[in-house]
Amino acid sequence: MPEFSAPSSHPPLGLIAGEGIFPKLVARGAKAAGRQVVCAAFSGSADPDLAAECDRFKWVGVVRLGQWIRFLKKSGCHEAIMVGRVAKRKLFSRWKYLQNVPDLRTLRLWLSELRRDRRDQAILFAVIRELEREGITLIDSTRFCADQLCTEGVMTSRAPTPAQWEDVRFGWELCQNLSRLDIGQAIALKDKTVLAVEALEGTNAMIQRAGEMCRGGNWTLIKVSNVRQDMRVDVPTVGVRTIEHLHAAGAGCLVLEAGKTILLEKEKVLEAAERLKIAIIGCVRPPDAHNSAAS
């Protein structure tokens, strides 16, 4: 495979890609900023259409870290962005049944640095260190799509009801505490009663459970970032499908952490929320009674 070259003023950007549209948004933003994009896409997770958004593209195994690094280095990348979800159930399945055999580099990392702590954050930071050892710096994943970040305040024409504001005030710090404990980053509640807590299954499955618990609808979903969030690897995302899942489950309000949550194709997300009558608000702290009444 020939060496990849780019003008020195615009070195190629490495893109390590999992599921969803987030990798596409990064690729489009980077190319608009004059960067060539070299993508190591996780087989079985990334969208095949992502290849059309990149200058160079290769399928890699999610547990084959050495393969990613060799491809990015050979392509001349010194910076990279890692985005797109890899479902935890896939990771657990692969490790348990060796459906995707890890390479030597990944296995060494798994048995040494990660021997005592294999939580998400530990794995991600071990990967960051391994990339840095090879001269590849992982950068803020929102650098090329900052316009997609959630902003503070009510983002839809529909504002939360007084009862929903009460749930936001009650549930915001509760959700932050769950994040501190690494339990999950989202909760569903109505009338100050917690309906469901996000865990291994992910937000969409939790939304479905909440809808089953609250047949009357008009409940609120609060989704926050990890309290130790690192914008390189841990940015919560919400897309049109999330809004559709909320509507199907009877939710009436979505609360997100402003400046730390990506709305995937923001305009489409807000249009879907307007159409399906779901209020969206961005918070950086629990709203007080005066501010919520003014909204």
C-alpha positions in Angstrom: 0.0 0.0 0.0 1.6 3.4 -1.0 2.4 6.0 1.7 -0.3 8.6 2.2 0.8 12.2 1.7 -0.7 15.6 2.4 0.4 19.2 2.5 2.5 19.8 5.6 0.1 22.7 6.7 -2.8 20.3 6.6 -1.7 16.9 7.9 -4.1 14.0 7.6 -6.6 13.4 10.4 -7.0 9.9 11.7 -10.6 8.9 12.3 -11.3 5.8 14.5 -14.9 5.1 13.8 -17.7 3.1 15.4 -21.5 3.1 14.9 -23.8 6.0 13.8 -23.6 9.3 12.0 -21.1 11.0 14.4 -18.0 9.8 12.4 -19.6 11.2 9.2 -20.1 14.6 10.9 -16.4 14.6 12.0 -15.2 13.6 8.5 -17.3 16.3 6.8 -16.2 19.0 9.3 -12.5 18.0 9.0 -12.6 18.0 5.2 -14.4 21.4 5.3 -11.5 22.6 7.4 -9.0 21.4 4.8 -8.0 18.1 6.4 -7.7 14.9 4.6 -9.4 12.1 6.5 -7.9 8.6 7.1 -10.5 6.3 8.6 -9.9 3.1 10.6 -13.5 1.8 10.8 -14.6 -0.9 13.2 -15.8 -3.9 11.3 -19.4 -4.8 12.3 -20.0 -1.3 13.8 -19.2 1.5 11.4 -21.5 2.5 8.5 -20.1 1.3 5.2 -21.3 4.6 3.7 -18.6 6.3 5.8 -16.0 5.3 3.2 -17.4 7.9 0.7 -16.7 10.6 3.3 -13.0 9.8 3.7 -9.8 10.0 1.6 -8.6 6.7 2.8 -10.6 3.9 4.5 -9.9 0.5 6.1 -11.9 -1.9 8.1 -10.2 -2.9 11.4 -11.1 -5.2 14.2 -12.4 -3.5 17.4 -9.9 -5.5 19.5 -7.0 -5.3 17.1 -5.3 -2.1 18.4 -2.1 -2.8 16.6 -3.9 -2.9 13.3 -5.4 0.6 13.8 -2.0 2.0 14.8 -0.1 0.6 11.8 -2.7 1.9 9.4 -2.8 5.4 10.9 1.0 5.7 11.1 1.5 4.4 7.6 -1.0 7.0 6.4 0.9 9.8 8.1 -1.5 10.6 10.9 -0.2 12.4 14.0 -3.7 13.4 15.3 -6.8 11.3 15.5 -10.4 11.5 16.6 -12.3 8.4 18.0 -16.1 8.5 17.8 -19.1 6.3 17.2 -20.5 3.8 19.7 -19.3 0.2 19.9 -22.2 -1.6 21.7 -20.9 -3.0 25.0 -22.8 -6.3 24.3 -20.6 -6.7 21.2 -17.4 -6.1 23.2 -18.4 -8.6 25.9 -19.5 -11.1 23.3 -16.2 -10.8 21.5 -14.0 -11.2 24.5 -16.1 -14.0 25.9 -16.3 -16.1 22.8 -13.3 -14.8 20.8 -15.5 -14.2 17.8 -13.0 -11.4 17.0 -9.6 -12.6 18.1 -7.5 -9.8 19.7 -4.1 -9.1 18.3 -0.9 -9.4 20.5 -0.8 -5.7 21.3 -4.4 -5.6 22.5 -4.0 -8.8 24.5 -0.8 -7.5 26.2 -2.7 -4.3 27.1 -5.7 -6.3 28.4 -3.5 -8.5 30.6 -1.2 -5.8 32.0 -2.6 -2.3 32.3 -6.3 -3.4 32.3 -5.8 -6.5 34.5 -7.4 -4.9 37.6 -9.8 -2.3 36.0 -11.7 -3.0 32.8 -14.4 -0.3 33.0 -15.0 1.9 30.0 -12.9 4.8 31.2 -9.9 2.6 32.0 -10.1 1.0 28.6 -10.4 4.3 26.7 -7.5 5.9 28.6 -5.3 2.8 28.1 -6.0 3.1 24.3 -5.1 6.9 24.4 -1.8 6.1 26.1 -1.0 3.4 23.5 -1.7 5.7 20.6 0.5 8.4 22.2 3.4 6.0 22.5 3.2 5.7 18.7 3.1 9.5 18.1 -0.7 9.7 17.5 -2.5 12.3 19.7 -6.2 11.8 20.3 -7.9 15.2 20.1 -11.3 16.7 21.1 -13.9 14.8 19.2 -16.1 17.9 18.8 -13.4 20.0 17.2 -14.8 19.8 13.7 -18.5 19.7 14.6 -18.9 22.1 17.6 -22.0 23.5 15.9 -23.8 20.3 16.8 -23.3 20.7 20.5 -26.4 21.2 22.8 -26.8 24.8 23.9 -28.1 26.1 27.2 -31.8 26.9 27.6 -35.0 25.7 26.0 -34.1 24.7 22.4 -37.6 24.0 21.2 -40.7 26.2 20.8 -42.4 23.8 23.3 -41.2 24.5 26.9 -41.4 21.9 29.7 -44.5 22.0 31.8 -44.3 23.1 35.5 -44.4 19.5 36.5 -41.5 18.6 34.1 -39.4 21.5 35.5 -39.9 20.1 38.9 -38.7 16.7 37.7 -35.6 18.4 36.1 -34.8 20.1 39.4 -35.3 16.9 41.3 -33.5 14.6 38.9 -30.5 16.6 37.7 -28.2 16.0 40.6 -29.5 12.5 41.0 -28.4 11.7 37.5 -25.0 13.3 38.1 -24.5 11.1 41.1 -25.3 8.0 39.1 -22.7 9.1 36.6 -20.2 9.5 39.4 -20.8 5.9 40.4 -20.3 4.7 36.7 -23.8 3.2 36.8 -25.2 5.1 33.8 -25.7 8.6 32.4 -29.5 8.8 32.0 -32.6 8.5 34.1 -36.3 8.7 33.3 -38.7 10.1 35.8 -42.2 11.5 36.4 -43.6 13.4 39.4 -40.2 12.9 41.2 -40.4 9.1 40.8 -37.6 7.4 39.0 -39.0 5.1 36.3 -35.7 3.7 34.8 -32.0 4.1 35.1 -29.6 3.6 32.2 -27.2 0.7 32.5 -25.5 -1.7 30.2 -28.4 -1.9 27.7 -28.0 1.8 26.6 -30.3 4.8 26.4 -32.8 3.5 23.8 -33.5 0.3 25.6 -33.9 2.3 28.9 -36.4 4.6 27.1 -38.5 1.6 26.1 -38.5 0.3 29.7 -39.6 3.7 31.0 -42.5 3.8 28.6 -43.6 0.4 29.8 -43.5 1.7 33.4 -45.4 5.0 32.6 -48.4 4.3 30.4 -49.7 7.8 31.1 -46.8 9.4 29.2 -45.4 13.0 29.6 -42.4 11.7 31.5 -38.9 13.3 31.4 -35.5 11.9 30.3 -32.4 13.4 31.8 -29.1 12.6 30.1 -25.8 13.9 31.4 -22.1 13.6 30.5 -19.8 11.5 32.6 -18.7 13.6 35.5 -15.1 12.8 34.6 -15.8 13.5 30.9 -13.0 13.7 28.5 -14.1 15.4 25.2 -11.7 13.2 23.3 -13.5 9.9 24.0 -16.7 10.4 26.0 -19.3 12.7 24.4 -22.9 11.7 24.8 -25.0 11.9 21.6 -28.7 12.2 20.7 -30.1 11.7 17.3 -33.4 11.6 15.5 -33.9 8.0 16.4 -33.6 9.0 20.1 -36.4 11.5 19.7 -38.5 8.9 17.9 -37.9 6.4 20.7 -38.9 9.0 23.2 -42.2 9.7 21.3 -43.0 6.0 21.0 -42.5 5.6 24.7 -44.7 8.6 25.7 -41.9 11.0 26.9 -42.6 14.7 26.8 -39.3 16.3 27.8 -35.6 15.7 27.1 -32.9 17.3 29.3 -29.3 17.3 28.1 -26.0 18.7 29.4 -25.2 21.9 27.4 -21.8 22.1 25.8 -21.1 18.4 26.5 -23.7 16.6 24.4 -23.8 16.3 20.6 -27.1 16.5 18.7 -26.4 14.4 15.7 -27.6 16.5 12.7 -28.9 19.1 15.1 -31.4 20.7 12.8 -33.1 17.4 12.1 -33.1 16.5 15.8 -34.9 19.8 16.7 -37.3 19.4 13.8 -38.2 15.9 14.9 -38.7 17.2 18.5 -41.0 20.0 17.3 -43.0 17.6 15.1 -43.4 15.0 17.9 -44.1 17.6 20.6 -41.1 16.9 22.8 -39.4 19.8 24.7 -35.6 19.8 24.7 -33.6 21.9 27.2 -29.9 22.2 27.7 -28.6 22.6 31.3 -25.3 23.3 32.9 -26.7 23.2 36.4 -30.1 22.4 38.0 -32.6 25.2 36.9 -33.9 27.3 39.8 -37.6 28.1 40.1 -37.2 31.7 38.8 -35.3 30.7 35.6 -37.6 27.8 34.8 -40.7 30.0 35.3 -39.2 32.6 33.0 -38.6 30.0 30.3 
